[in-house]
């Protein structure tokens, strides 16, 4: 019966589960807020200057 044991080992080796990928921590609520502020505030400057120059 050595062939049965060999078959069991082969089957077990083929059916192993892959290692789980490490989980990345989710960004906090502050990260998107800071990114939006960093992009939005400088983006408003040309709009403000255009309105100011159009009204004066």
Buried (B, 14 or more C-beta within 10 A) or exposed (E): EEEEEEEEEEEEEEEEEEEEEEEEEEEEEEEEEEEEEEEEEEEEEEEEEEEEEEEE
